[in-house]
């Protein structure tokens, strides 16, 4: 069954604004509610892919909190801190770790218009020293209350939308799919339109087919 033209138009409009050069890496955040809220923020900010460090193969989320956003934001699981850091640095991301120390810089004083990854940890423990030693910049969100930490999903929202604000000011928010390379755009468009066919094509080692103007699969 083909995707409905109205649905295809909506999917394409959202994908046209996705950015592969903005992401998050979450360490030791195991509460499904928080993970789901972060995914929902990623979707709203136009993030294509989110990263998590977890020994488990599957990240657990709450559908009611994520509001289905886990369908629209790719999840990349990293089994170790090293594999996560090496993967992101290998792709050219600058890593901004949220932590409060003598080297930390107010997040409002930094530029997030190039390849940016925000690294966040659990509110209780924060980031591990292993990650802190490997980030490019330590950043903090100024607070005036007695408690000097925010819920991790709230912190993710603040940082991601600051990156969006900066990019809007410089005209860097994609509007016609220029935020993704062409192959990635085509792959993601098909997966969003026909999720039930993904396994069929992957098991058969077949390339995804092209889609017509209204979303029908080319024969």
Secondary structure as UniProt FT lines:
FT   HELIX           5..15
FT   TURN            16..17
FT   STRAND          22..27
FT   HELIX           32..45
FT   STRAND          49..53
FT   HELIX           63..66
FT   TURN            67..68
FT   HELIX           69..71
FT   STRAND          74..78
FT   HELIX           81..90
FT   TURN            91..92
FT   STRAND          94..98
FT   TURN            102..103
FT   STRAND          105..106
FT   HELIX           107..109
FT   STRAND          116..122
FT   TURN            123..125
FT   HELIX           129..132
FT   TURN            133..134
FT   STRAND          137..140
FT   HELIX           152..169
FT   TURN            170..171
FT   TURN            178..179
FT   HELIX           182..193
FT   HELIX           195..197
FT   HELIX           198..203
FT   TURN            204..205
FT   TURN            213..214
//
